């Protein structure tokens, strides 16, 4: 062992070397941290640059930034849907239309006058008389005769007589006439052997009937639609 390796001087030298080694390690650590931070910063900056370049060259961004080619068309459609203002009617035309109204109404007045002048044909004039008589009667039935006389000056061929019961009577059988009944109205038509009724001639119609609530004389006697008097 050397003398230099013992004593207080030797210890001081060891401590000095230890401090120098620790300082060297600290300096190396700081360099490493600085280099790491620098590298990290460069990586971040590089990433930002790459992102920016990629964003600038992206097709989606270009499409989004491109002007909308449909904008003018949209504007045109909006203008087209605007309804045009109604054209005011000139005052002269309004005056002509107003003055023409009486002329337009004139044909209607003429048509109404023409319709008024067309009158319905007059009802047939009475040209007959009727004699009605009940010749037999029992509890709910009866026999009656109707004598119809042509009092006009023209022959009637064929003839049709009619009357209306007032108490619900019903014809059940007839002779010298072919009967039909609708409700209270009875119609008797000529048969083959008495079709002609000359002026002043009389046809005698007979029938059997039934009743439920009395048997009063019928009303409304007619001959071919013309009212007949009774005797």
Phi, psi and omega in degrees: 000137179273162178288334181293339183274005179232162176096176183292326181296322180295319180296320180295322179294321178297316180296321179296317179295322179296319179295321179295321179294320180294320179295321179296320178296320178297318180296321179295320178297319179296320179297318181296317180296321181294317179296320179296316179297318179298316179297318179298318178297318178298320179298317180296315180297319179297320179296318179297320179296318180296318180296319180295315180297318180296320180294321180294325182267006183286133178296324180300321179293320179297319180294321181293327183275346181292145179295148181284113181289345182272355182302313179299320180298318179300319178297321180295319180296322179297320179292323183293327183282351179288121183289137179291148179293139179297138180282122181296144179283127180301151180299324181297318180295321178296320179295320179296317180298320180292319181288338180279347184300314179299323179295321179294325182285342185299314180299326179297319179297321179296317179297319179296321179295320179296319179294325180293325182290335179280099183266153177292148180297145181294150178295148181301139179282139180300128180222037183202161172227153183229137172241117182250136180210137173270119183265342178201148180207143175226193193304322180221021179211170181199166173236136183221158177235143179234114179258115183250124181245133176276108181264003179276187181250014179233145177287138179252120180207119352279172180245157176218122178256156179205159175201173183232125174285151182246355182232022177079019179295160183223136174277131180249339181198146181218162173218157187061014178191144179261111190266156167212152183222134176232105185068238179264353184269129181247137177237132177241119179256152179298149175257178189300331186265357178220042182295328187261133176235098184285163176303130181083353182276157181232140174246132181256113181257134177237153179201158169256145182219173178229155178212161179238329186229057179090169185222065179287165180292135179291170181231176174070043180287137180221159173226115185050041176088348179268137180293143181245145172281163180243152176216000000 
